[in-house]
């Protein structure tokens, strides 16, 4: 889809009569930046493997071992799922959004169940 939009923008940049070269370059630069932004937003995901969870957000990718994740929450008012990490930080998971309503809550429960199933069980005395 982004490629189609870029093609339309390219044709418009070339076809606009009276446009100076700077205007055309600026037009194409804005289109390229917009396309890159849309691509980054479309690329958000959380992928679980046997070793851990990889969270890809629009600006950052983070790999977490299952043992590092100490909590999973999607509290009212949170825009997306939050992972509490053993180092005291929180990792947002933009792929699971509260705006998705019941589907977002269902996906949050799936992530929580997967984390619980893959986390090492605490040792008992």
OpenMM code with the backbone's topology and positions (N, CA, C; nanometers):
from openmm import Vec3, app, unit

residues = "UNK UNK UNK UNK UNK UNK UNK UNK UNK UNK UNK UNK UNK UNK UNK UNK UNK UNK UNK UNK UNK UNK UNK UNK UNK UNK UNK UNK UNK UNK UNK UNK UNK UNK UNK UNK UNK UNK UNK UNK UNK UNK UNK UNK UNK UNK UNK UNK UNK UNK UNK UNK UNK UNK UNK UNK UNK UNK UNK UNK UNK UNK UNK UNK UNK UNK UNK UNK UNK UNK UNK UNK UNK UNK UNK UNK UNK UNK UNK UNK UNK UNK UNK UNK UNK UNK UNK UNK UNK UNK UNK UNK UNK UNK UNK UNK UNK UNK UNK UNK UNK UNK UNK UNK UNK UNK UNK UNK UNK UNK UNK UNK UNK UNK UNK UNK UNK UNK UNK UNK UNK UNK UNK UNK UNK".split()
positions = [
    Vec3(0.0823, -0.1188, 0.0000),
    Vec3(0.0000, 0.0000, 0.0000),
    Vec3(0.0869, 0.1255, 0.0000),
    Vec3(0.1914, 0.1225, 0.0842),
    Vec3(0.2794, 0.2387, 0.0901),
    Vec3(0.3483, 0.2607, -0.0434),
    Vec3(0.3815, 0.1526, -0.1133),
    Vec3(0.4452, 0.1653, -0.2443),
    Vec3(0.3503, 0.2317, -0.3437),
    Vec3(0.2235, 0.1989, -0.3359),
    Vec3(0.1253, 0.2611, -0.4253),
    Vec3(0.1131, 0.4099, -0.3967),
    Vec3(0.1116, 0.4458, -0.2701),
    Vec3(0.1051, 0.5870, -0.2322),
    Vec3(0.2297, 0.6598, -0.2812),
    Vec3(0.3458, 0.5966, -0.2677),
    Vec3(0.4694, 0.6580, -0.3151),
    Vec3(0.4661, 0.6796, -0.4665),
    Vec3(0.4114, 0.5841, -0.5393),
    Vec3(0.4010, 0.5995, -0.6849),
    Vec3(0.3116, 0.7176, -0.7213),
    Vec3(0.2002, 0.7310, -0.6533),
    Vec3(0.1092, 0.8432, -0.6785),
    Vec3(0.1791, 0.9743, -0.6465),
    Vec3(0.2505, 0.9796, -0.5342),
    Vec3(0.3209, 1.1015, -0.4952),
    Vec3(0.4293, 1.1345, -0.5974),
    Vec3(0.5006, 1.0339, -0.6452),
    Vec3(0.6046, 1.0551, -0.7460),
    Vec3(0.5445, 1.1137, -0.8733),
    Vec3(0.4339, 1.0572, -0.9187),
    Vec3(0.3676, 1.1088, -1.0395),
    Vec3(0.3221, 1.2519, -1.0164),
    Vec3(0.2642, 1.2799, -0.8994),
    Vec3(0.2201, 1.4167, -0.8697),
    Vec3(0.3374, 1.5132, -0.8656),
    Vec3(0.4493, 1.4708, -0.8067),
    Vec3(0.5661, 1.5581, -0.7979),
    Vec3(0.6193, 1.5919, -0.9367),
    Vec3(0.6117, 1.4962, -1.0280),
    Vec3(0.6611, 1.5198, -1.1633),
    Vec3(0.5594, 1.5989, -1.2461),
    Vec3(0.4326, 1.5706, -1.2255),
    Vec3(0.3285, 1.6280, -1.3095),
    Vec3(0.2884, 1.7699, -1.2722),
    Vec3(0.3128, 1.8123, -1.1506),
    Vec3(0.2694, 1.9452, -1.1081),
    Vec3(0.3440, 2.0501, -1.1899),
    Vec3(0.2677, 2.1283, -1.2629),
    Vec3(0.3318, 2.2295, -1.3466),
    Vec3(0.3690, 2.3504, -1.2613),
    Vec3(0.4780, 2.4081, -1.2936),
    Vec3(0.5210, 2.5277, -1.2217),
    Vec3(0.5963, 2.4987, -1.0931),
    Vec3(0.6138, 2.3725, -1.0599),
    Vec3(0.6864, 2.3382, -0.9376),
    Vec3(0.8365, 2.3505, -0.9636),
    Vec3(0.9036, 2.4140, -0.8684),
    Vec3(1.0490, 2.4268, -0.8795),
    Vec3(1.1135, 2.2962, -0.8344),
    Vec3(1.2377, 2.2732, -0.8726),
    Vec3(1.3051, 2.1498, -0.8298),
    Vec3(1.3055, 2.1325, -0.6770),
    Vec3(1.3252, 2.2414, -0.6029),
    Vec3(1.3231, 2.2319, -0.4567),
    Vec3(1.1870, 2.1830, -0.4071),
    Vec3(1.0794, 2.2340, -0.4676),
    Vec3(0.9447, 2.1920, -0.4276),
    Vec3(0.9246, 2.0427, -0.4526),
    Vec3(0.9727, 1.9954, -0.5647),
    Vec3(0.9582, 1.8534, -0.5974),
    Vec3(1.0386, 1.7660, -0.5008),
    Vec3(1.1602, 1.8097, -0.4707),
    Vec3(1.2436, 1.7341, -0.3766),
    Vec3(1.1799, 1.7330, -0.2382),
    Vec3(1.1275, 1.8472, -0.1949),
    Vec3(1.0622, 1.8550, -0.0641),
    Vec3(0.9385, 1.7655, -0.0611),
    Vec3(0.8636, 1.7655, -0.1682),
    Vec3(0.7430, 1.6820, -0.1789),
    Vec3(0.7796, 1.5343, -0.1672),
    Vec3(0.8829, 1.4923, -0.2396),
    Vec3(0.9261, 1.3533, -0.2366),
    Vec3(0.9864, 1.3163, -0.1004),
    Vec3(1.0582, 1.4081, -0.0386),
    Vec3(1.1156, 1.3817, 0.0935),
    Vec3(1.0057, 1.3614, 0.1969),
    Vec3(0.9042, 1.4455, 0.1925),
    Vec3(0.7909, 1.4295, 0.2861),
    Vec3(0.7209, 1.2956, 0.2633),
    Vec3(0.7062, 1.2565, 0.1386),
    Vec3(0.6427, 1.1280, 0.1083),
    Vec3(0.7275, 1.0128, 0.1606),
    Vec3(0.8591, 1.0215, 0.1435),
    Vec3(0.9470, 0.9148, 0.1916),
    Vec3(0.9445, 0.9050, 0.3433),
    Vec3(0.9457, 1.0177, 0.4113),
    Vec3(0.9406, 1.0169, 0.5580),
    Vec3(0.8064, 0.9612, 0.6064),
    Vec3(0.6990, 1.0014, 0.5419),
    Vec3(0.5675, 0.9493, 0.5785),
    Vec3(0.5562, 0.7997, 0.5562),
    Vec3(0.6096, 0.7533, 0.4449),
    Vec3(0.6068, 0.6097, 0.4152),
    Vec3(0.6873, 0.5321, 0.5174),
    Vec3(0.8038, 0.5833, 0.5533),
    Vec3(0.8862, 0.5169, 0.6547),
    Vec3(0.8131, 0.5114, 0.7889),
    Vec3(0.7473, 0.6206, 0.8266),
    Vec3(0.6717, 0.6227, 0.9523),
    Vec3(0.5583, 0.5214, 0.9535),
    Vec3(0.4862, 0.5118, 0.8441),
    Vec3(0.3772, 0.4141, 0.8347),
    Vec3(0.4333, 0.2723, 0.8413),
    Vec3(0.5456, 0.2495, 0.7747),
    Vec3(0.6089, 0.1174, 0.7796),
    Vec3(0.6482, 0.0815, 0.9217),
    Vec3(0.7071, 0.1735, 0.9957),
    Vec3(0.7495, 0.1468, 1.1333),
    Vec3(0.6278, 0.1172, 1.2221),
    Vec3(0.5199, 0.1885, 1.2038),
    Vec3(0.3997, 0.1620, 1.2841),
    Vec3(0.3359, 0.0286, 1.2478),
    Vec3(0.3446, -0.0105, 1.1216),
    Vec3(0.2869, -0.1376, 1.0789),
    Vec3(0.3727, -0.2560, 1.1206),
    Vec3(0.4962, -0.2305, 1.1602),
    Vec3(0.5907, -0.3376, 1.1915),
    Vec3(0.5898, -0.3787, 1.3394),
    Vec3(0.5075, -0.3142, 1.4228),
    Vec3(0.5073, -0.3480, 1.5651),
    Vec3(0.4566, -0.4909, 1.5851),
    Vec3(0.5228, -0.5626, 1.6772),
    Vec3(0.4828, -0.7013, 1.7036),
    Vec3(0.5510, -0.7503, 1.8305),
    Vec3(0.5031, -0.8617, 1.8790),
    Vec3(0.5650, -0.9341, 1.9900),
    Vec3(0.5732, -1.0794, 1.9465),
    Vec3(0.6945, -1.1338, 1.9472),
    Vec3(0.7162, -1.2696, 1.8993),
    Vec3(0.7799, -1.3518, 2.0100),
    Vec3(0.7113, -1.4569, 2.0505),
    Vec3(0.7643, -1.5456, 2.1530),
    Vec3(0.8330, -1.6662, 2.0924),
    Vec3(0.9449, -1.7037, 2.1513),
    Vec3(1.0167, -1.8243, 2.1115),
    Vec3(1.0416, -1.9062, 2.2372),
    Vec3(1.1088, -2.0168, 2.2233),
    Vec3(1.1396, -2.0994, 2.3395),
    Vec3(1.2313, -2.0259, 2.4368),
    Vec3(1.3125, -1.9351, 2.3867),
    Vec3(1.4089, -1.8638, 2.4703),
    Vec3(1.3554, -1.7370, 2.5348),
    Vec3(1.2579, -1.6727, 2.4732),
    Vec3(1.2088, -1.5472, 2.5289),
    Vec3(1.1119, -1.4769, 2.4365),
    Vec3(1.0962, -1.3483, 2.4617),
    Vec3(0.9998, -1.2662, 2.3887),
    Vec3(1.0736, -1.1499, 2.3234),
    Vec3(1.0485, -1.1295, 2.1958),
    Vec3(1.1035, -1.0145, 2.1250),
    Vec3(0.9905, -0.9160, 2.1025),
    Vec3(1.0088, -0.7932, 2.1505),
    Vec3(0.9089, -0.6879, 2.1368),
    Vec3(0.9631, -0.5860, 2.0372),
    Vec3(0.8881, -0.5638, 1.9296),
    Vec3(0.9267, -0.4655, 1.8285),
    Vec3(0.8232, -0.3542, 1.8325),
    Vec3(0.8661, -0.2355, 1.8755),
    Vec3(0.7814, -0.1172, 1.8742),
    Vec3(0.8282, -0.0265, 1.7609),
    Vec3(0.7652, 0.0869, 1.7418),
    Vec3(0.7981, 0.1702, 1.6269),
    Vec3(0.9403, 0.2241, 1.6327),
    Vec3(0.9934, 0.2447, 1.7516),
    Vec3(1.1265, 0.3042, 1.7614),
    Vec3(1.2324, 0.2092, 1.8152),
    Vec3(1.1914, 0.0977, 1.8719),
    Vec3(1.2891, 0.0135, 1.9391),
    Vec3(1.2502, -0.1335, 1.9344),
    Vec3(1.3519, -0.2191, 1.9326),
    Vec3(1.3334, -0.3640, 1.9402),
    Vec3(1.4029, -0.4087, 2.0684),
    Vec3(1.3354, -0.4934, 2.1460),
    Vec3(1.3959, -0.5427, 2.2693),
    Vec3(1.3708, -0.6920, 2.2834),
    Vec3(1.4759, -0.7648, 2.3175),
    Vec3(1.4693, -0.9094, 2.3374),
    Vec3(1.4733, -0.9370, 2.4868),
    Vec3(1.3750, -1.0095, 2.5371),
    Vec3(1.3661, -1.0417, 2.6796),
    Vec3(1.3646, -1.1924, 2.6991),
    Vec3(1.4442, -1.2404, 2.7930),
    Vec3(1.4337, -1.3805, 2.8333),
    Vec3(1.3067, -1.3946, 2.9162),
    Vec3(1.2485, -1.5131, 2.9162),
    Vec3(1.1250, -1.5340, 2.9920),
    Vec3(1.1446, -1.5000, 3.1398),
    Vec3(1.2610, -1.5319, 3.1947),
    Vec3(1.2866, -1.5066, 3.3372),
    Vec3(1.2918, -1.3569, 3.3686),
    Vec3(1.3182, -1.2731, 3.2699),
    Vec3(1.3255, -1.1278, 3.2921),
    Vec3(1.1881, -1.0648, 3.3112),
    Vec3(1.0851, -1.1270, 3.2576),
    Vec3(0.9500, -1.0693, 3.2631),
    Vec3(0.8856, -1.1098, 3.3954),
    Vec3(0.8592, -1.0097, 3.4799),
    Vec3(0.8018, -1.0390, 3.6115),
    Vec3(0.6535, -1.0034, 3.6203),
    Vec3(0.6026, -0.9311, 3.5213),
    Vec3(0.4616, -0.8952, 3.5235),
    Vec3(0.4114, -0.8537, 3.3870),
    Vec3(0.2829, -0.8776, 3.3643),
    Vec3(0.2164, -0.8393, 3.2401),
    Vec3(0.0878, -0.7694, 3.2804),
    Vec3(0.0678, -0.6465, 3.2269),
    Vec3(-0.0555, -0.5765, 3.2655),
    Vec3(-0.1083, -0.4899, 3.1523),
    Vec3(-0.2376, -0.4809, 3.1484),
    Vec3(-0.3090, -0.3901, 3.0588),
    Vec3(-0.4133, -0.3219, 3.1457),
    Vec3(-0.3669, -0.2233, 3.2219),
    Vec3(-0.4518, -0.1541, 3.3179),
    Vec3(-0.5423, -0.0537, 3.2465),
    Vec3(-0.6563, -0.0217, 3.3069),
    Vec3(-0.7419, 0.0821, 3.2480),
    Vec3(-0.6625, 0.2127, 3.2352),
    Vec3(-0.6706, 0.2719, 3.1198),
    Vec3(-0.5968, 0.3950, 3.0944),
    Vec3(-0.4633, 0.3737, 3.0254),
    Vec3(-0.4118, 0.2517, 3.0292),
    Vec3(-0.2877, 0.2216, 2.9560),
    Vec3(-0.3214, 0.2119, 2.8068),
    Vec3(-0.2408, 0.2737, 2.7210),
    Vec3(-0.2702, 0.2641, 2.5778),
    Vec3(-0.2382, 0.1265, 2.5198),
    Vec3(-0.1405, 0.0572, 2.5797),
    Vec3(-0.1026, -0.0751, 2.5314),
    Vec3(-0.0485, -0.1587, 2.6444),
    Vec3(-0.0237, -0.2834, 2.6156),
    Vec3(0.0249, -0.3793, 2.7147),
    Vec3(0.1598, -0.3336, 2.7699),
    Vec3(0.1802, -0.3572, 2.9001),
    Vec3(0.3058, -0.3215, 2.9656),
    Vec3(0.3673, -0.4482, 3.0241),
    Vec3(0.4964, -0.4667, 3.0014),
    Vec3(0.5694, -0.5772, 3.0625),
    Vec3(0.6583, -0.5195, 3.1723),
    Vec3(0.6433, -0.5703, 3.2933),
    Vec3(0.7325, -0.5320, 3.4021),
    Vec3(0.8540, -0.6239, 3.3948),
    Vec3(0.9715, -0.5636, 3.3962),
    Vec3(1.0954, -0.6377, 3.3771),
    Vec3(1.1736, -0.6398, 3.5082),
    Vec3(1.2514, -0.7448, 3.5274),
    Vec3(1.3241, -0.7655, 3.6530),
    Vec3(1.4219, -0.6538, 3.6865),
    Vec3(1.4653, -0.5747, 3.5885),
    Vec3(1.5569, -0.4647, 3.6179),
    Vec3(1.4850, -0.3388, 3.6651),
    Vec3(1.3538, -0.3474, 3.6833),
    Vec3(1.2752, -0.2361, 3.7352),
    Vec3(1.2140, -0.1471, 3.6277),
    Vec3(1.2387, -0.1773, 3.5027),
    Vec3(1.1826, -0.0970, 3.3947),
    Vec3(1.0528, -0.1591, 3.3441),
    Vec3(0.9877, -0.0856, 3.2600),
    Vec3(0.8646, -0.1321, 3.1961),
    Vec3(0.8847, -0.1264, 3.0456),
    Vec3(0.8438, -0.2312, 2.9776),
    Vec3(0.8547, -0.2366, 2.8322),
    Vec3(0.7143, -0.2325, 2.7740),
    Vec3(0.6825, -0.1296, 2.6949),
    Vec3(0.5516, -0.1274, 2.6304),
    Vec3(0.5482, -0.2241, 2.5129),
    Vec3(0.4325, -0.2853, 2.4923),
    Vec3(0.4120, -0.3752, 2.3776),
    Vec3(0.3018, -0.3122, 2.2935),
    Vec3(0.3427, -0.2320, 2.1954),
    Vec3(0.2462, -0.1578, 2.1144),
    Vec3(0.1584, -0.2487, 2.0286),
    Vec3(0.1988, -0.3727, 2.0106),
    Vec3(0.1220, -0.4659, 1.9288),
    Vec3(-0.0093, -0.5062, 1.9960),
    Vec3(-0.0176, -0.4904, 2.1281),
    Vec3(-0.1387, -0.5254, 2.2027),
    Vec3(-0.1939, -0.3955, 2.2611),
    Vec3(-0.2995, -0.3429, 2.1991),
    Vec3(-0.3508, -0.2126, 2.2370),
    Vec3(-0.4863, -0.2207, 2.3058),
    Vec3(-0.5031, -0.1334, 2.4036),
    Vec3(-0.6313, -0.1263, 2.4743),
    Vec3(-0.7421, -0.0789, 2.3816),
    Vec3(-0.7067, -0.0007, 2.2805),
    Vec3(-0.8067, 0.0502, 2.1864),
    Vec3(-0.8737, -0.0611, 2.1065),
    Vec3(-0.8130, -0.1792, 2.1063),
    Vec3(-0.8718, -0.2935, 2.0357),
    Vec3(-0.9865, -0.3569, 2.1134),
    Vec3(-1.0137, -0.3054, 2.2340),
    Vec3(-1.1263, -0.3531, 2.3129),
    Vec3(-1.1107, -0.4974, 2.3572),
    Vec3(-1.2175, -0.5791, 2.3392),
    Vec3(-1.2114, -0.7180, 2.3836),
    Vec3(-1.0970, -0.7969, 2.3191),
    Vec3(-1.0680, -0.7695, 2.1943),
    Vec3(-0.9574, -0.8399, 2.1268),
    Vec3(-0.8235, -0.8041, 2.1927),
    Vec3(-0.8054, -0.6796, 2.2299),
    Vec3(-0.6831, -0.6383, 2.2983),
    Vec3(-0.6682, -0.7059, 2.4334),
    Vec3(-0.7781, -0.7151, 2.5084),
    Vec3(-0.7735, -0.7830, 2.6381),
    Vec3(-0.7453, -0.9322, 2.6210),
    Vec3(-0.8040, -0.9920, 2.5171),
    Vec3(-0.7802, -1.1333, 2.4881),
    Vec3(-0.6331, -1.1575, 2.4538),
    Vec3(-0.5761, -1.0704, 2.3723),
    Vec3(-0.4345, -1.0842, 2.3364),
    Vec3(-0.3454, -1.0634, 2.4585),
    Vec3(-0.3832, -0.9705, 2.5473),
    Vec3(-0.3059, -0.9485, 2.6699),
    Vec3(-0.3082, -1.0731, 2.7579),
    Vec3(-0.4242, -1.1381, 2.7668),
    Vec3(-0.4330, -1.2616, 2.8443),
    Vec3(-0.3487, -1.3724, 2.7827),
    Vec3(-0.3446, -1.3776, 2.6495),
    Vec3(-0.2596, -1.4761, 2.5809),
    Vec3(-0.1127, -1.4537, 2.6139),
    Vec3(-0.0690, -1.3277, 2.6109),
    Vec3(0.0711, -1.2967, 2.6421),
    Vec3(0.0999, -1.3332, 2.7872),
    Vec3(0.0087, -1.2980, 2.8788),
    Vec3(0.0287, -1.3299, 3.0201),
    Vec3(0.0369, -1.4807, 3.0421),
    Vec3(-0.0489, -1.5565, 2.9739),
    Vec3(-0.0462, -1.7029, 2.9877),
    Vec3(0.0833, -1.7608, 2.9311),
    Vec3(0.1294, -1.7066, 2.8211),
    Vec3(0.2545, -1.7532, 2.7613),
    Vec3(0.3729, -1.7220, 2.8513),
    Vec3(0.3734, -1.6034, 2.9088),
    Vec3(0.4808, -1.5663, 3.0023),
    Vec3(0.4784, -1.6592, 3.1234),
    Vec3(0.3602, -1.6834, 3.1782),
    Vec3(0.3480, -1.7715, 3.2951),
    Vec3(0.3928, -1.9143, 3.2626),
    Vec3(0.3576, -1.9612, 3.1442),
    Vec3(0.3932, -2.0979, 3.1060),
    Vec3(0.5428, -2.1145, 3.0805),
    Vec3(0.6090, -2.0086, 3.0383),
    Vec3(0.7505, -2.0179, 3.0034),
    Vec3(0.8453, -1.9652, 3.1099),
    Vec3(0.7918, -1.8984, 3.2108),
    Vec3(0.8777, -1.8470, 3.3170),
    Vec3(0.9208, -1.9607, 3.4081),
    Vec3(1.0430, -1.9530, 3.4562),
    Vec3(1.0872, -2.0580, 3.5500),
    Vec3(1.0061, -2.0487, 3.6777),
    Vec3(0.9645, -2.1640, 3.7289),
    Vec3(0.8859, -2.1648, 3.8517),
    Vec3(0.9766, -2.1334, 3.9704),
    Vec3(0.9253, -2.0581, 4.0673),
    Vec3(1.0076, -2.0235, 4.1834),
    Vec3(1.0419, -2.1491, 4.2636),
    Vec3(1.1628, -2.1502, 4.3141),
    Vec3(1.2064, -2.2648, 4.3944),
    Vec3(1.1386, -2.2604, 4.5316),
    Vec3(1.0972, -2.3748, 4.5761),
    Vec3(1.0304, -2.3820, 4.7057),
    Vec3(1.1243, -2.4472, 4.8054),
    Vec3(1.1278, -2.3966, 4.9300),
    Vec3(1.2178, -2.4553, 5.0295),
    Vec3(1.1760, -2.5949, 5.0710),
] * unit.nanometer
topology = app.Topology()
chain = topology.addChain("A")
for resn in residues:
    res = topology.addResidue(resn, chain)
    for name in ("N", "CA", "C"):
        topology.addAtom(name, app.Element.getBySymbol(name[0]), res)
